[in-house]
């Protein structure tokens, strides 16, 4: 028989013959009737192929979501992650399309000008009114089936032909100057960060000296003195001369953090030469920040070329340039505002597209640099 001790609640005392009494305490479930089978025990952990055990969740438990690990496929390279991330951002897709459009327009400028039927230096006196000071005939600056974006006042030159050829000049100078800056800055930054010592001291002082110059004033002085030279080559060299220290500082910092990594030490102990370590181990590690920084350099180079041409020390007529066209249109902004608006819009869209694309690449390839 079963007896209950006073003060013990509903807990049953053991039967004198040794049979265990059912447990009726709260939370232990209802008492099982005689002959009722016991609940099944949890399944044991199943061994995984690698020898580890995997536990099975109990029925009714909620499944937990894996936010980042489930989304990123294993073995994805940084470029695959970058492409996947760029596809998710509508603004970046639009900016990438604009960048490709401007590059294609610059590459095919002679054919586009011929498609419009006018060269950038060809005058069309029939499109302007000589009795009104050479103002374009028609509305919106002379836009017509013959002149898709109108004509210049006084000269009657086709604006479409001059804008597409101006894109060729501006992007050529920007890309060439960016290439000089990236190559020189990457080489100097890797050498300063990896070798250290006297090499680092000399290159760091050279970076400080170059950055201490008022670059815009020095560019204006150099371009004003040199007259009988190719202006495109001269502008590319002058802009590249003052731009490399920024890239060198970024690469130097990345190299300092990479040169003491285990794989670099292993390559050094294994007898690899410094050139092999720099090209095989260090350079791939700094390529992400360098690419992101390069994309952000291009809009600055486009703006610098436009500013120098606007000030009259850049590309000279009759070679078209966006900055030069904006400078010439200032005198006509009241009588022919479209002459000012069209090159300004093209310059604005080019700088904006490259800036948005560069910001996105920096967030993906160099997230720590983007936060700082």
NORRAZI-V729832 format. One record per residue. RES is the residue in one letter. BURIAL is 1 if it has 9 or more other C-alpha atoms within 8 Angstrom, else 0. Layout:
res={RES;RES}
burial={BURIAL;BURIAL}
//
This chain:
res={X;X;X;X;X;X;X;X;X;X;X;X;X;X;X;X;X;X;X;X;X;X;X;X;X;X;X;X;X;X;X;X;X;X;X;X;X;X;X;X;X;X;X;X;X;X;X;X;X;X;X;X;X;X;X;X;X;X;X;X;X;X;X;X;X;X;X;X;X;X;X;X;X;X;X;X;X;X;X;X;X;X;X;X;X;X;X;X;X;X;X;X;X;X;X;X;X;X;X;X;X;X;X;X;X;X;X;X;X;X;X;X;X;X;X;X;X;X;X;X;X;X;X;X;X;X;X;X;X;X;X;X;X;X;X;X;X;X;X;X;X;X;X;X;X;X;X;X;X;X;X;X;X;X;X;X;X;X;X;X;X;X;X;X;X;X;X;X;X;X;X;X;X;X;X;X;X;X;X;X;X;X;X;X;X;X;X;X;X;X;X;X;X;X;X;X;X;X;X;X;X;X;X;X;X;X;X;X;X;X;X;X;X;X;X;X;X;X;X;X;X;X;X;X;X;X;X;X;X;X;X;X;X;X;X;X;X;X;X;X;X;X;X;X;X;X;X;X;X;X;X;X;X;X;X;X;X;X;X;X;X;X;X;X;X;X;X;X;X;X;X;X;X;X;X;X;X;X;X;X;X;X;X;X;X;X;X;X;X;X;X;X;X;X;X;X;X;X;X;X;X;X;X;X;X;X;X;X;X;X;X;X;X;X;X;X;X;X;X;X;X;X;X;X;X;X;X;X;X;X;X;X;X;X;X;X;X;X;X;X;X;X;X;X;X;X;X;X;X;X;X;X;X;X;X;X;X;X;X;X;X;X;X;X;X;X;X;X;X;X;X;X}
burial={0;0;0;1;0;0;0;0;0;0;1;1;1;1;1;0;0;0;0;0;1;0;0;1;0;0;0;0;0;0;0;0;0;0;0;0;0;0;0;0;0;0;0;0;0;0;0;0;0;0;0;0;0;0;0;0;0;0;0;0;0;0;0;0;0;0;0;0;0;0;0;0;0;0;0;0;0;0;0;0;1;1;0;0;1;1;1;0;0;0;0;1;1;1;1;1;0;1;1;0;0;1;1;0;1;1;0;0;1;0;0;1;1;1;0;1;0;1;1;1;0;0;0;1;0;0;1;1;1;0;0;0;0;1;1;1;1;0;0;0;1;1;1;1;0;0;1;1;1;1;1;1;1;1;1;1;1;1;1;1;1;1;1;1;1;1;1;1;1;1;1;0;1;1;1;1;1;1;0;1;1;1;0;1;1;1;1;1;1;1;1;1;1;1;0;1;0;0;1;1;1;0;1;1;0;0;1;1;0;1;1;0;0;0;0;0;0;1;1;1;0;1;1;0;0;0;0;0;0;0;1;1;0;1;1;1;1;1;1;1;0;1;1;1;1;0;1;1;1;1;1;1;1;1;1;1;0;1;1;0;0;0;0;1;1;0;1;1;0;0;0;1;0;0;0;1;1;1;1;0;1;1;1;1;1;1;0;1;1;1;1;1;1;1;1;1;1;1;1;1;1;1;1;1;1;1;1;1;1;1;0;1;1;1;1;1;0;0;0;1;1;1;1;1;1;1;1;0;1;0;0;1;1;0;0;1;1;1;1;1;0;1;1;1;0;0;1;0;1;1;1;1;1;1;1;1;1;1;1;1;1;1;1;1;1;1;1;0;1;0;0;0}
//
